[in-house]
Amino acid sequence: MIFTSLAFMVFFVVVLAGVLAIQKFSGNDRIKYYFLLAASYFFYGWWDWRFCFLLLFVSLSSYLTALHCRKKFVYILGVSVPLIALGVFKYFNFFMDSLGLHSFSSLRIILPVGISFYTFQALSYVIDVHRGKIKAEKDFVRLALYISFFPQLVAGPIVRASDFLPQLYEPSRKITAENFCTGIQIMAMGFFKKVVLADHLSVFVDDVFGIPAAFHWSAIILAVMSYSLQIYFDFSGYSDIATGCAKCLGYDFMMNFNLPYISRSVTEFWRRWHISLSGWLKDYLYIPLGGNRRGRSRQLINLMITMLLGGLWHGADWTFVFWGGLNGLALCAEKIFPSRRNSTGMFISTLKIISVFAFISFTWIFFRAESFSDAWAVITGIFTLQNGIKQPFFWSFVAIVLLIVSEIAAFLRARREGLDSVTGFVPVMNLNTITGLTVYFVFIGLILGLAFTGENPFVYFQF
């Protein structure tokens, strides 16, 4: 059940109706949590009901070990269970193939949807309890709901227990007219990014990356840029839908994207891209490794380890590791050769933005390609000025224009309001006015009219 399917629309309406009925006729939050937990497991079981047992096992393990994680053995067990689950189901095939153990080639383990996300949430919960940052949750239903809450279950954002669990104790977390109006507008922007922009871009990207030797070098460059836009609109759109769903129900998620393609350095890019993952890797991997506390050389090693493992988290293939390594090298280079802070003129800033976008787009080639040979075919097609099909894809230019306009508008808004940074959240309108309702429904009509009608699943489902 994906967010852009009719099945999810029906499911979400039923969930909203059920929560509203509980609010009106019972008012018992515990009944609501049981209902949301059951709905979340139904949502997850829609793909394969057998993996609900894995989700339950990880949740139960985290719950029990966190209660006694002051003991070192119990803490190690609490951390090991999610890691073992992730390792077996996501990386068993990868490591067997990499080690040349072909006798295991017939044993193909199915990758459960969303396992990278909910295992990281379980890990961070146990670690935070062990560190004393939060108290162990004594109510299993609340903890299980935190790990399995359907809006963020299969594709994030990676929610911290310290952010979400307290919300389950606040009686004000309900479906209200204000929350619903805000939530559906954030969802609408997410749907536009996903089904109008990302899905249309994927058609062109799939054609070029499928047979790069058939296309002109200019078409390949456009396809590489288009993939940068596709994965941004796809992932940030899905995050918006998740955030909007949660908001409709009365819960708040962190912002997961902050206009990453206006970044003037790779370091800034990773502060703006997939913020929940970047923060997780920093707090639970980079800093425990030593961070920047043990000298420059150790800091660079820690950065490389973090980015290599971050690449492996995205996919069980050496292309993802290489992608993470390229970003790690860029981060290390920026630590060794920091840019001058006074180089902030408009022209210099624009050059930096363009250069960072070009570098990130280049690294996405390895993220998108099925193998190193496929990635190399794309790269050689560009640098050898290859001849072939010239295909100026209309939706690529639409996406580029919309991205530039939205980023300029956000920058000007931040400058006008005196903000330190810009955000990628959709501005919320007052739907109680005729103007607000008219604009909103016109926008919905545009989404329905321009939506890509082919099947195009969310990019991050495979991770």
N, C-alpha and C positions, 0 to 999 in steps of 0.2 A: 504494500500500500504506500504509494508515494504521494507527496503533498499535492501534486498537480493532477491527481486522478479523481474521477468522479466518486470512487469508493471512499476516498478520504473526505471529500466534501460532505457526504452523507454521514460518515463516522463523526466528523467534527460537530455537525449539527446535533447529532444524538448526544454527544458528550456535553455540549452546551445546555441542551434541554434537560439532561439528567442532573447536572450540577445546579441549574436554576431550580428544578423541582426540589432538590435536597435543601437548598437555601430557603425556599419558601415554606415547605411543609415540615421540615425537621430542624434545620439550623444546626445540626450536629456535624462538626467538622470531621469527626472520625468516620462517619458514614461517607462523607465526600471523599476522604482519602482512600477508603476501600474501593469506592466507585472509580476514582481516577487510576488507582493501581490496576484494577481489573481491565479498565479501558486501555491502559498502556500495554499490558500483556497481550490483549487482543490485537492491538495495533502491531506489536512485534511479531506475534504468531501468525500474522497474515502472510508473511513470507514463508516461514517454516516453523510450525508449532513446536517442533522438537527442540529448537534452540531457546525456547522459553525456560527450559530446565537449566540450561547453562546460565542464563541471566539470573535465575533464581538462586543457583548455586553460588555465583559470584557475590550476589547481594547478601545471602545468608552467611557466607564466609567472612565478608567484611564486617557484618553486624557482630558476629560472635567474637572475632579476633580483636576488634576495636574495644570491646568491653574489658579485655584483659591485656591490651597491647603494651602495658608497662613492662611486662615480662618479655625479655628479648626473644625467646623462642616463639612466643605467640605473635609478636610483631613481625618476625621474619616470615612466619606462616601466612599472616594476613597480607603481606606484600607479595609473597610467592604465588599464591593462588591466582590472582588476576594475571600476573606475568606468565605463569605456566599456561593458563587458558589462552592468552593472546599468542604465546609462542607456538603452542600446538596447532591451534586452528588457523593461524595466519601465516606462520613461518615454517611449519614442518616441511611442506613441499619444497619451499625455497632452499632450505638448508640441505635437504636430501639431494636435490639436484646440484647444488653448488659443491657438495662434497663428493659427487660422482657415485653416490650410492644408488645405482640404477635398479637394484633389486627391490627398492621401495617405490619404484616409479608407478606401479599399479595401484598403490595406496594413495588416492587423491582425497584429501580432506577438504570438505566444503567450508568456505569462509562465511561465518555468520555475519549478517548485516549489522553494522554499527559496533562491532566488538572493540575496535580501537578507541571508541569514545567512552563506552560505559566501563571498560576496564580501567581507563585513566581516571575516571571519576571515583571508582572504588579505591584505586591506589591512593589518590590524593586525600580521600577521607581518612583512611587508616593512618597515613603518614601524618596528617594534621592532628589527629587524636594523639598519636605517639609523641609529637612535638609539644603537645599541650596548647595548641592554638585553638582547638575546639574541644568540647566535651563529647564523650561517646554517646551516641543516640541510643536511648533505652527502648524506644518504640520501633519495632522492626518495620511496621507498616510505613512509617514516615521515611525511614532510611531506604526501604525498597522503592518507595515512590521517587525519592531523590535520584536514585540510580537509573530508574526505568521510565521516568516522566516522558511521555510520548513526544512532545514537541522537539526535544533535543536528543532523543534516544539514538537515532540512527546516523545523525550527521552533525551533531553539536548544535550550539557551541558547548565546549567542555565547561560545565557548571561546577563551581566549587561548593562543597558542603557548607562552608561558612557563609556563603551568599544565599543558598536556597533553603537549607533546613530552618533557619530562623523565620522565614516567610510562612512556614507551615504552622507556626505558633501564633501568627498574627491574625486575629479574627477579622481584620479589615480586608483580608485578601479574598475578595469575592468578585463575582461578575457584576459589574456596574455599568451604567450607560457610558460613563466617561472611559472606563477601561476598554469597553467593547468598541467604542468609536476610535480610540487610539489604536487598538489592536488590529482592527480590520483594515485601517489605512496602511499600517506597516506591512500587513500581509499582502495588500494589493500591490504595493511597490515591489515586494518580493516576487509576486507572480509575474509582474511586468518584466523584471530582470531575467527571470528564469524562462518563461514560455515564449516571450516575444524576442528578447535579445539573445540570450545564451543558446536557446534551441535552434534559432535560425542560423547563428554563427557556426554551430556544430556541423551543419550540412556542408559548408564550404571547407571547414577545417578537416573533416573526415575525408573528403575527396582528395585534398592535397596531400595530407599525411599518409593516405592509403597508397597513392602512386605518385610520389614526389618527382620521379623522373619524367613524368608526362607534362609537367607544368613549367612555365616560364619563371625565371628567377624572381621577377617582380611579384608574380602571383604567390610564390612561396613565402616571400617576405610578408605580404599581406596576410597570408594564412597564419604565419607565426604571430603576427600582431593580433590577429583575430582570436587565436587561441588564448592569448593573454587576457583579452576582453571576455572571451567565453567563460573561462574558469573563474574570473572575478564575478561576472554577473550570475553565473550558475551558483557558486558557493555563497556569495553575499546575499543573493536572492533567497536561497534556501534558509540562510540564517535569519533573514528578515521574516520569512514565513513562520519559522519556529518562534522567534521573539514575539511576533504578532499573536500567534496562537496562545502562548503563555500569558500575554497581556490581556487577552480577552477573558481568560480564566482568573485574572487577578494577580498573576505572578510576573516578576521582572527578571529578565536575563541581561547579562552584560552585552555591550556592543562588541561584535566580533570583527568588524571591518571599519576602518576609518580612512577612507579614500586613499588607499595605498599607492596609487599611481601618481600622486603628487609628491612622493618622497624624493628628497635630494641626496639620499645615501641609502645603501643597502641596509644599514643598521636601522634607519628610520622606516624603511619598508617593512622590516620584520616587527616593528612596533605597531604598524598599522594593519598588517595582513594576518588574518586568522589569530586575532589577539588572544583568544582563550588558549590556543595551543602554544603560542610564543611565551605567554606568561607561565604556562604549566612547565614547559621545558626549562625555563629560567629558574623557577622556584624549586623544582623537584629533580633537576638533573645538573644544570650548569652551576648553580650555587653550591649544592652538596659536593660537586667535584672540586670545589675550591674557588670558583668564580674568578674574580680578579684580585684575590687576596694573597696570592702566592707568587707574585712577580709576573712580568710580561710574558715570558716563555710559557709558563703554566697556564696563563689566561688564554693564550692562543691555542694551546692543546685542548683546553676545556671547550673552547668555542667549536673547534673542529669535531670533537667527539659529540657534542650536542647536536650539531647540524647533520652529521652523518647518521646518528640515530634518529633524528627528526626526519631525515629522508627515508630511512627504512620504515619508520612508522607509517608513512604515506603509502607505501606499497612494498610487497615482498619481491623486489627485483633489483638488480644491480644498477639499473638506470636511475632509480629513485635515490640510491645511495650516492651515485655520482652527482645527481642534481643537488642533493644536500651538501656534498663536498664543494661544489662550485660556489654555493652561497656561503659556506664556511670560509673558503679562501678569500672571498670578497670582504667578509666581516673582519677577518684577520688583517687584510691589507688596510682597511680603514682604521684599525687600531694602531698599526705601525706608521701609517702616513695619514694622520688626521688632517682634514681640510681646515683652512683658516676660517675662523668664526666671522671675520669681517667681510668675507666674500659672499655677501647677501644681496647684491644688486639684482634687479629684475632679470637682466640678461644672463648673469652667471647662474642664478637660480633656475632659469628656464633650461639652460644647458645641462645642469645637474639632473633635473627632472627627466629630460630626454635621455641622457646617458644611463640613468638608473633603469628607466623603462626598457631601453634597448638591451641592457645586460640581463634583466629579469626575464624578458621575452626570450632571449637566447637560452637561458637555463630551462625555460618551460619546454623547449624542444625535447630534452631528455625526459622530462616529466610525461609528455604526451606520447612519445614514440614507443612502439612495442618492443624495440630492441636497439642496441647500439648501432647496428647496421642501418636500421631505419632512420635513426637520428642523423647518422653520417650522410645518408642520402639527401636529407633535407638541407644540411649545412653545405655540402658540396654543390648542391643545386643553386644555392645563393651565391657562393663565392667564385664559382666558375662561370657565372653569368649564363646559366643554362637557358637554352631555347625551349619553347613548348607552348602549352596552352596559356593564353592570357585571359584571366577571368576576373575582371573588376567586380567583385561581389558587392551588391548594393547594401546588404545588411551590415557589412563590415564598416562602411563609411557612416551609416546611421549610428552604429554603436560608438564609433570614435567621436563623432560630433556630440552625441548625448553625454558621453563620459567627460569630454572637455567642458561642455556647457555646465554640467552639474558640479564639476570641481571648481570652476571659476565662480559659480554662484555661491557655493559653500565657502570659498575663500573670502569673497566680498562680504558675505553675511557675517563671518567670523571677525573680519576687520571692522565692519560697521558696529558690531555689538561688543567689540573689545575683548573677544575670546582669545585664549592662548592657542587653541587648535580648532580645526574644523571636524565635523562629524558626518558620517554617511547616512544618518537617519533621515527618513522622509519627514518633512514638515507636516504637522498635524493640523487639519482644518476643523472648524466647528461645523459638524454635520447637523446641528440644530437649525441652521439657516438654509434658505433656499439656494443661495449661492454655493455654499459648501456641498450640499447634496447634489446639485447640478454638476459641479466640477468632478465630484467623486464618481458619479454614475457615468459621466462621459469618459472618465479614465477607465472604468470597468468595461465600457463598450469598446474602447480602443484595445484593451487586452484581449477581449473575446474575438474581436475582428482581426487582429494581427497575430494571434497566437499560432505557433507552429503546431500542425496537426499530427505530425508523425510521432512515433514513440522515441523518446530520448531521455533515458533515466538520468538521475542526478549523478554528476561526475564522481563525487566522493563516496558513493555507495560501495565502490570497490575497495575502499581503504578501511 
